[in-house]
């Protein structure tokens, strides 16, 4: 971070306040702030970068698309979903125009828009964006890539919200396969997928599978240092399923 700030200071001193070099450096500084969850600071950086690019670059420049994308994600964290959508939609327009329909940056933007409308509660719209990004990721990265799994995970979660249990299980099963392939069995993301699948099996009164998946999720969460809240929640589900199994057997 300090090196980026020093570079920004030099650019401003040597080239002026509103140069493209300053804009790119502000984007980099914003990325560091994002990584450290200092979102107010990154908001300021992305906003300033966007202003610089808007003044200095063509309206279809890819640097402008990057600033729009990053600022849109940041704005969504403030629950300003309509504003975030405008920013991301313009980023998508530029990337499609400059890179083509099948580029990975287009897939990333579709995925980000899916996240935003999902958080906004517009899950039917969200699933369309996730599926578009999923198709692109599969074509570009293959069926076993983490980006594919992440899309499938969000789509599965939407199916779960809509109580489409079979569809949710199908997606989560594929997510679990990819996460295990990429991360191994001892991983908190694996534990979360197992937990979600166990919930579905519980709803379907398949208490044997529900118990198996909950217990595996609990073991991984304990071994991998999950939060006490997650561990306690999983324990409650394990106990509840065990009671249901005992009631059924009784």
DRENKE-469220 format. One record per residue (C-alpha): residue number from 0; x, y, z; residue in one letter. Coordinates in steps of 0.5 Angstrom, whole numbers, plus 500, padded with zeros to 3 digits. Layout:
# residues N
+-----+-----+-----+-----+------+
: pos :  xx :  yy :  zz : code :
+-----+-----+-----+-----+------+
: NUM :   X :   Y :   Z :    a :
...
+-----+-----+-----+-----+------+
END
This chain:
# residues 250
+-----+-----+-----+-----+------+
: pos :  xx :  yy :  zz : code :
+-----+-----+-----+-----+------+
:   0 : 500 : 500 : 500 :    x :
:   1 : 506 : 505 : 502 :    x :
:   2 : 509 : 504 : 495 :    x :
:   3 : 503 : 505 : 491 :    x :
:   4 : 501 : 511 : 495 :    x :
:   5 : 509 : 514 : 494 :    x :
:   6 : 508 : 512 : 487 :    x :
:   7 : 501 : 516 : 487 :    x :
:   8 : 505 : 522 : 490 :    x :
:   9 : 510 : 522 : 485 :    x :
:  10 : 505 : 522 : 479 :    x :
:  11 : 501 : 528 : 482 :    x :
:  12 : 508 : 532 : 483 :    x :
:  13 : 511 : 530 : 476 :    x :
:  14 : 505 : 529 : 472 :    x :
:  15 : 499 : 533 : 475 :    x :
:  16 : 493 : 531 : 479 :    x :
:  17 : 488 : 528 : 474 :    x :
:  18 : 493 : 524 : 469 :    x :
:  19 : 491 : 517 : 467 :    x :
:  20 : 497 : 514 : 471 :    x :
:  21 : 494 : 517 : 478 :    x :
:  22 : 488 : 514 : 476 :    x :
:  23 : 491 : 507 : 475 :    x :
:  24 : 495 : 508 : 482 :    x :
:  25 : 488 : 509 : 485 :    x :
:  26 : 485 : 503 : 483 :    x :
:  27 : 491 : 499 : 486 :    x :
:  28 : 490 : 503 : 492 :    x :
:  29 : 483 : 501 : 492 :    x :
:  30 : 484 : 494 : 491 :    x :
:  31 : 489 : 494 : 497 :    x :
:  32 : 483 : 497 : 502 :    x :
:  33 : 478 : 492 : 499 :    x :
:  34 : 483 : 487 : 501 :    x :
:  35 : 483 : 490 : 508 :    x :
:  36 : 476 : 491 : 508 :    x :
:  37 : 477 : 498 : 509 :    x :
:  38 : 471 : 500 : 504 :    x :
:  39 : 470 : 507 : 505 :    x :
:  40 : 477 : 508 : 503 :    x :
:  41 : 477 : 504 : 497 :    x :
:  42 : 470 : 508 : 495 :    x :
:  43 : 474 : 514 : 495 :    x :
:  44 : 480 : 511 : 491 :    x :
:  45 : 475 : 508 : 486 :    x :
:  46 : 471 : 515 : 485 :    x :
:  47 : 477 : 519 : 484 :    x :
:  48 : 479 : 514 : 479 :    x :
:  49 : 473 : 514 : 475 :    x :
:  50 : 473 : 522 : 475 :    x :
:  51 : 480 : 522 : 472 :    x :
:  52 : 478 : 516 : 467 :    x :
:  53 : 472 : 520 : 465 :    x :
:  54 : 475 : 526 : 464 :    x :
:  55 : 482 : 523 : 460 :    x :
:  56 : 479 : 517 : 457 :    x :
:  57 : 475 : 515 : 451 :    x :
:  58 : 468 : 513 : 454 :    x :
:  59 : 469 : 506 : 452 :    x :
:  60 : 476 : 505 : 455 :    x :
:  61 : 477 : 499 : 459 :    x :
:  62 : 480 : 502 : 464 :    x :
:  63 : 473 : 506 : 465 :    x :
:  64 : 470 : 499 : 465 :    x :
:  65 : 475 : 497 : 471 :    x :
:  66 : 473 : 503 : 475 :    x :
:  67 : 466 : 502 : 474 :    x :
:  68 : 466 : 495 : 476 :    x :
:  69 : 470 : 496 : 482 :    x :
:  70 : 466 : 502 : 484 :    x :
:  71 : 459 : 498 : 483 :    x :
:  72 : 461 : 493 : 487 :    x :
:  73 : 463 : 498 : 493 :    x :
:  74 : 457 : 502 : 492 :    x :
:  75 : 453 : 495 : 493 :    x :
:  76 : 456 : 494 : 500 :    x :
:  77 : 453 : 500 : 502 :    x :
:  78 : 446 : 497 : 499 :    x :
:  79 : 445 : 502 : 494 :    x :
:  80 : 443 : 497 : 489 :    x :
:  81 : 440 : 501 : 484 :    x :
:  82 : 446 : 506 : 483 :    x :
:  83 : 451 : 499 : 483 :    x :
:  84 : 447 : 496 : 477 :    x :
:  85 : 448 : 503 : 473 :    x :
:  86 : 455 : 502 : 474 :    x :
:  87 : 456 : 495 : 473 :    x :
:  88 : 451 : 495 : 467 :    x :
:  89 : 456 : 501 : 464 :    x :
:  90 : 462 : 496 : 465 :    x :
:  91 : 459 : 490 : 462 :    x :
:  92 : 457 : 495 : 456 :    x :
:  93 : 464 : 497 : 455 :    x :
:  94 : 467 : 490 : 456 :    x :
:  95 : 462 : 487 : 451 :    x :
:  96 : 464 : 492 : 446 :    x :
:  97 : 471 : 492 : 447 :    x :
:  98 : 473 : 485 : 449 :    x :
:  99 : 467 : 481 : 445 :    x :
: 100 : 461 : 477 : 448 :    x :
: 101 : 465 : 471 : 450 :    x :
: 102 : 471 : 474 : 454 :    x :
: 103 : 472 : 472 : 462 :    x :
: 104 : 472 : 480 : 464 :    x :
: 105 : 465 : 480 : 461 :    x :
: 106 : 463 : 473 : 465 :    x :
: 107 : 466 : 477 : 471 :    x :
: 108 : 462 : 483 : 470 :    x :
: 109 : 456 : 478 : 469 :    x :
: 110 : 457 : 474 : 476 :    x :
: 111 : 458 : 481 : 480 :    x :
: 112 : 451 : 483 : 477 :    x :
: 113 : 448 : 477 : 479 :    x :
: 114 : 451 : 478 : 486 :    x :
: 115 : 448 : 485 : 487 :    x :
: 116 : 441 : 483 : 484 :    x :
: 117 : 441 : 477 : 489 :    x :
: 118 : 443 : 481 : 495 :    x :
: 119 : 438 : 486 : 492 :    x :
: 120 : 433 : 480 : 493 :    x :
: 121 : 431 : 480 : 486 :    x :
: 122 : 433 : 472 : 485 :    x :
: 123 : 430 : 471 : 479 :    x :
: 124 : 434 : 476 : 475 :    x :
: 125 : 440 : 474 : 479 :    x :
: 126 : 440 : 467 : 477 :    x :
: 127 : 439 : 469 : 469 :    x :
: 128 : 446 : 473 : 470 :    x :
: 129 : 449 : 467 : 474 :    x :
: 130 : 447 : 462 : 469 :    x :
: 131 : 450 : 467 : 463 :    x :
: 132 : 457 : 467 : 467 :    x :
: 133 : 457 : 460 : 468 :    x :
: 134 : 456 : 458 : 461 :    x :
: 135 : 462 : 463 : 459 :    x :
: 136 : 466 : 460 : 465 :    x :
: 137 : 465 : 453 : 463 :    x :
: 138 : 467 : 455 : 456 :    x :
: 139 : 473 : 458 : 458 :    x :
: 140 : 475 : 455 : 464 :    x :
: 141 : 472 : 448 : 464 :    x :
: 142 : 468 : 444 : 468 :    x :
: 143 : 472 : 444 : 474 :    x :
: 144 : 474 : 451 : 475 :    x :
: 145 : 473 : 454 : 482 :    x :
: 146 : 469 : 460 : 478 :    x :
: 147 : 464 : 455 : 475 :    x :
: 148 : 463 : 452 : 482 :    x :
: 149 : 462 : 459 : 485 :    x :
: 150 : 456 : 460 : 480 :    x :
: 151 : 453 : 453 : 481 :    x :
: 152 : 453 : 455 : 489 :    x :
: 153 : 450 : 461 : 488 :    x :
: 154 : 445 : 458 : 483 :    x :
: 155 : 444 : 452 : 488 :    x :
: 156 : 442 : 457 : 494 :    x :
: 157 : 437 : 461 : 490 :    x :
: 158 : 434 : 454 : 488 :    x :
: 159 : 434 : 453 : 496 :    x :
: 160 : 431 : 460 : 497 :    x :
: 161 : 425 : 458 : 492 :    x :
: 162 : 425 : 451 : 496 :    x :
: 163 : 427 : 447 : 489 :    x :
: 164 : 430 : 442 : 493 :    x :
: 165 : 432 : 437 : 487 :    x :
: 166 : 435 : 443 : 483 :    x :
: 167 : 439 : 445 : 489 :    x :
: 168 : 442 : 439 : 491 :    x :
: 169 : 444 : 438 : 484 :    x :
: 170 : 448 : 444 : 484 :    x :
: 171 : 451 : 443 : 491 :    x :
: 172 : 453 : 436 : 489 :    x :
: 173 : 457 : 439 : 483 :    x :
: 174 : 460 : 445 : 487 :    x :
: 175 : 462 : 439 : 493 :    x :
: 176 : 465 : 435 : 487 :    x :
: 177 : 469 : 441 : 485 :    x :
: 178 : 471 : 444 : 491 :    x :
: 179 : 474 : 437 : 494 :    x :
: 180 : 478 : 437 : 487 :    x :
: 181 : 481 : 444 : 488 :    x :
: 182 : 481 : 445 : 496 :    x :
: 183 : 481 : 438 : 498 :    x :
: 184 : 476 : 435 : 504 :    x :
: 185 : 479 : 439 : 510 :    x :
: 186 : 476 : 446 : 507 :    x :
: 187 : 471 : 451 : 510 :    x :
: 188 : 468 : 452 : 503 :    x :
: 189 : 467 : 444 : 503 :    x :
: 190 : 464 : 444 : 510 :    x :
: 191 : 459 : 450 : 508 :    x :
: 192 : 456 : 446 : 502 :    x :
: 193 : 456 : 440 : 506 :    x :
: 194 : 451 : 444 : 511 :    x :
: 195 : 447 : 446 : 506 :    x :
: 196 : 446 : 439 : 503 :    x :
: 197 : 444 : 436 : 510 :    x :
: 198 : 439 : 442 : 511 :    x :
: 199 : 436 : 439 : 504 :    x :
: 200 : 436 : 432 : 506 :    x :
: 201 : 433 : 434 : 513 :    x :
: 202 : 427 : 437 : 509 :    x :
: 203 : 426 : 431 : 505 :    x :
: 204 : 426 : 427 : 511 :    x :
: 205 : 432 : 423 : 509 :    x :
: 206 : 435 : 423 : 516 :    x :
: 207 : 441 : 418 : 515 :    x :
: 208 : 444 : 423 : 509 :    x :
: 209 : 442 : 429 : 513 :    x :
: 210 : 446 : 426 : 519 :    x :
: 211 : 452 : 424 : 515 :    x :
: 212 : 453 : 431 : 512 :    x :
: 213 : 451 : 435 : 518 :    x :
: 214 : 457 : 431 : 522 :    x :
: 215 : 462 : 431 : 516 :    x :
: 216 : 461 : 439 : 516 :    x :
: 217 : 461 : 439 : 524 :    x :
: 218 : 468 : 435 : 524 :    x :
: 219 : 471 : 440 : 518 :    x :
: 220 : 469 : 446 : 522 :    x :
: 221 : 472 : 444 : 528 :    x :
: 222 : 478 : 442 : 525 :    x :
: 223 : 479 : 448 : 520 :    x :
: 224 : 478 : 453 : 526 :    x :
: 225 : 471 : 456 : 524 :    x :
: 226 : 467 : 461 : 528 :    x :
: 227 : 464 : 458 : 534 :    x :
: 228 : 458 : 461 : 532 :    x :
: 229 : 458 : 456 : 526 :    x :
: 230 : 460 : 450 : 530 :    x :
: 231 : 455 : 452 : 535 :    x :
: 232 : 449 : 452 : 529 :    x :
: 233 : 452 : 446 : 526 :    x :
: 234 : 451 : 442 : 533 :    x :
: 235 : 444 : 444 : 534 :    x :
: 236 : 442 : 441 : 527 :    x :
: 237 : 446 : 435 : 528 :    x :
: 238 : 442 : 434 : 535 :    x :
: 239 : 436 : 436 : 532 :    x :
: 240 : 437 : 431 : 526 :    x :
: 241 : 439 : 426 : 531 :    x :
: 242 : 432 : 427 : 535 :    x :
: 243 : 428 : 426 : 529 :    x :
: 244 : 432 : 419 : 527 :    x :
: 245 : 430 : 417 : 534 :    x :
: 246 : 423 : 419 : 534 :    x :
: 247 : 422 : 416 : 527 :    x :
: 248 : 425 : 409 : 530 :    x :
: 249 : 421 : 410 : 536 :    x :
+-----+-----+-----+-----+------+
END
